[in-house]
Amino acid sequence: MEMYAKKLVVILCEAALESALIDDSERLGAHGYTIVDARGGGRHGVRGASWDADRSIRMEIICDAATAEAIVAHLRDRYFANYAVTVFTADIGVLRPEKF
């Protein structure tokens, strides 16, 4: 089975950023995304989603390496200083590269 190399960009952040992140990712070349509600805890406490301002999301984008780099750089420059945002990437293989 032939796999095609892509990047997975995962963004964990405040739910208030959802609309902006959708616009940003599409403008920077992403063909799609998946967003789910997220809960968790860490160095800055627990985000349990018990009220709207406490909600977090997990956004996943599968794309080529150049698009991943553009998205990560934009997030770093635009959001890291003022918002709770965690971003990581992973090398993945997909079966239908035309979707991404």
N, C-alpha and C positions, 0 to 999 in steps of 0.2 A: 504494500500500500504506500503510495507516494504522499508525503506530507510537504506542505509549503511553509517556509519560515515566516513568522509574523511576530509582532510584539503585543503583549498584553499590558495595558496601562490600567492600574487600579488606583482609584482616588477615594480616600475615606475623608469625609468632611462634614461640616455643618449643613443641614438640609436647606438652609436659607440660600446656599450657593447653587442649588440645582439648576435653575433656569439659566443663570450666567454660564455655568459649566457646559450645559448643552449647547448654547450659542457659541461659546469659545471653541469647543471641540469640533463642531461642524465647520466653523470658519477656518480652523487650522487643518482640515482635511479628513477628519474621521467620517466614515460612512455610516456609522451607527454606534449604539451604546446600550448598555443594560444598567439600570439603577434599581437598587433594593434598599429598604430601610435597614439600618445597622444599629447595634447597641454594643457597648464595650466600656472598658476602663483602661486607664494608663496613668502616666505621670501627672496629668492634669485632672484626674478624678474620673468619675463614672458618668457616662452619657447613657441614661436609661430610657430616653424617649418618653418620660412621664408627662412632659408638656412640650409645646411646639418649639420653643427656643432651645430645648435640650435634644432635639432630634438630629440624627446623623444619617448619612447615606453612604452607600458603597457604589461607585460608578466604575464600570469596566468597559474598556474600549480595546478592540482588536484592530490593529493597523500595521502599516509598514514602519520601518525603523525611523525614517525621516519625520513622519507624522508624530510618532511617539516622542521623539526628541523635541519637536516644536511644542507639543502639548505640555510636556514636563517643564520646559524652560518658561513657558508662559505662566503656568501655575506658580512656579517659584517666584517669578518677578511680580506677579499681580496679587497673589493671595497669601503667601507664606507669612508675611510680616503681621497681618491683621486678622487671620482666621485660623481655626483649628483644622489643618489640612495635613494628611499623610499621603504620600504618593510612592508607589513602587512599580517597577516593570519586570516582566519576565519574558524570556524567549519561549515561544510556543510553536507548535505545528498545527496547521489546519488542513482540512481535506478539500475545501471549496474556496480557493483564494480570491475568486472573483467577487465574493461577498464583502471582502475587506479591502 
